[in-house]
Amino acid sequence: MITDENTTIAQHIAGSIGERIISGALQPDAPLRQDHLAREFNSSHVPVREAFRQLEAQHLVVAMPRRGVRVAPLDANSVKEIAEMRAALEVVALRNAAPKLTSSHLARIEFALIEGDNAQTIQDFEMANRAFHQALVAPCAMPRLLASLEGLQLANSRLVFAMARSSGWQPRSNQDHRLILQALRARNVDQACNLLARHIQTIERLTLPAS
């Protein structure tokens, strides 16, 4: 039985494990054992199982027959799936959000853009990057869609950190973000959506260069 206390503990466990997966401290396909995590977090197995369900909904872990719960893979198929799902769903969200964007919303988008441009670490950059994409779609008023995007954005963060580990990272401005904001300020929704889809799909090309 899931009580309010178990739910709170499960959210804490899911958040902690999720951060390890996103940062790369837990590598793809690493096993996650209920008994080990229950001991680590001084809890019963009930909130650990609930944490697993939350992480699975966020595309960060997978439950595999006879292999148990493991960190979700970052192979070619997963990268392609993340990019294509985000490109499709985030564009739907932006099309619904764009007519509702106020000057206050646009200011929040610009603030996240500037934070990303000024970031000196990959952690700060990715926090600003996630804030930018969340601010773009927040006014869409489609809670199920936003919940799906939240999980996909976390999965995308794994790709960003994995790229930084393999090829390094240098502070830089994000021209794609700037162009998307310019299109939204001009109320050119089609252009903003096209730019957004292309921008999201870029991470697939960067992560998996053609051989």
Solvent accessible surface area in square Angstrom, and as a share of the most:
residue,aa,sasa,rsa
1,M,196,0.88
2,I,70,0.36
3,T,58,0.34
4,D,128,0.66
5,E,123,0.55
6,N,26,0.13
7,T,46,0.27
8,T,86,0.50
9,I,50,0.25
10,A,0,0.00
11,Q,105,0.47
12,H,116,0.52
13,I,1,0.00
14,A,8,0.06
15,G,37,0.36
16,S,26,0.17
17,I,1,0.01
18,G,5,0.05
19,E,124,0.56
20,R,76,0.28
21,I,2,0.01
22,I,15,0.08
23,S,55,0.36
24,G,11,0.11
25,A,79,0.61
26,L,39,0.19
27,Q,92,0.41
28,P,47,0.30
29,D,62,0.32
30,A,24,0.18
31,P,78,0.49
32,L,14,0.07
33,R,124,0.45
34,Q,55,0.24
35,D,41,0.21
36,H,88,0.39
37,L,12,0.06
38,A,7,0.06
39,R,164,0.60
40,E,93,0.42
41,F,36,0.15
42,N,142,0.73
43,S,23,0.15
44,S,62,0.40
45,H,78,0.35
46,V,34,0.20
47,P,0,0.00
48,V,0,0.00
49,R,100,0.37
50,E,35,0.16
51,A,0,0.00
52,F,14,0.06
53,R,127,0.46
54,Q,45,0.20
55,L,0,0.00
56,E,77,0.35
57,A,76,0.59
58,Q,50,0.22
59,H,72,0.32
60,L,1,0.00
61,V,3,0.02
62,V,50,0.28
63,A,60,0.47
64,M,63,0.28
65,P,107,0.67
66,R,238,0.87
67,R,107,0.39
68,G,40,0.39
69,V,26,0.15
70,R,44,0.16
71,V,1,0.00
72,A,8,0.06
73,P,55,0.35
74,L,40,0.20
75,D,71,0.37
76,A,58,0.45
77,N,118,0.61
78,S,17,0.11
79,V,1,0.00
80,K,100,0.42
81,E,100,0.45
82,I,15,0.08
83,A,0,0.00
84,E,84,0.38
85,M,65,0.29
86,R,7,0.02
87,A,7,0.05
88,A,58,0.45
89,L,51,0.25
90,E,0,0.00
91,V,25,0.14
92,V,66,0.38
93,A,0,0.00
94,L,0,0.00
95,R,106,0.39
96,N,60,0.31
97,A,0,0.00
98,A,2,0.01
99,P,102,0.64
100,K,100,0.42
101,L,5,0.03
102,T,68,0.40
103,S,94,0.61
104,S,61,0.39
105,H,39,0.17
106,L,13,0.06
107,A,55,0.42
108,R,130,0.47
109,I,0,0.00
110,E,65,0.29
111,F,130,0.54
112,A,6,0.05
113,L,3,0.01
114,I,76,0.39
115,E,79,0.36
116,G,8,0.08
117,D,30,0.16
118,N,95,0.49
119,A,5,0.04
120,Q,128,0.57
121,T,61,0.35
122,I,25,0.13
123,Q,106,0.47
124,D,72,0.37
125,F,13,0.05
126,E,3,0.01
127,M,136,0.61
128,A,8,0.06
129,N,14,0.07
130,R,61,0.22
131,A,41,0.32
132,F,1,0.00
133,H,3,0.01
134,Q,78,0.34
135,A,19,0.14
136,L,0,0.00
137,V,3,0.02
138,A,58,0.45
139,P,17,0.11
140,C,2,0.01
141,A,76,0.59
142,M,67,0.30
143,P,96,0.60
144,R,206,0.75
145,L,21,0.11
146,L,50,0.25
147,A,66,0.51
148,S,48,0.31
149,L,2,0.01
150,E,90,0.41
151,G,2,0.02
152,L,2,0.01
153,Q,7,0.03
154,L,21,0.10
155,A,1,0.01
156,N,7,0.04
157,S,0,0.00
158,R,8,0.03
159,L,1,0.01
160,V,15,0.09
161,F,23,0.09
162,A,23,0.18
163,M,38,0.17
164,A,17,0.13
165,R,124,0.45
166,S,97,0.63
167,S,94,0.60
168,G,47,0.46
169,W,45,0.16
170,Q,139,0.62
171,P,59,0.37
172,R,126,0.46
173,S,69,0.44
174,N,27,0.14
175,Q,100,0.45
176,D,36,0.19
177,H,6,0.03
178,R,83,0.30
179,L,57,0.28
180,I,0,0.00
181,L,10,0.05
182,Q,97,0.43
183,A,3,0.02
184,L,3,0.01
185,R,113,0.41
186,A,76,0.59
187,R,132,0.48
188,N,64,0.33
189,V,41,0.24
190,D,83,0.43
191,Q,87,0.39
192,A,0,0.00
193,C,2,0.01
194,N,100,0.51
195,L,21,0.10
196,L,0,0.00
197,A,25,0.20
198,R,123,0.45
199,H,28,0.13
200,I,3,0.01
201,Q,69,0.31
202,T,37,0.21
203,I,16,0.08
204,E,38,0.17
205,R,134,0.49
206,L,113,0.56
207,T,35,0.20
208,L,66,0.33
209,P,100,0.63
210,A,105,0.82
211,S,161,1.04
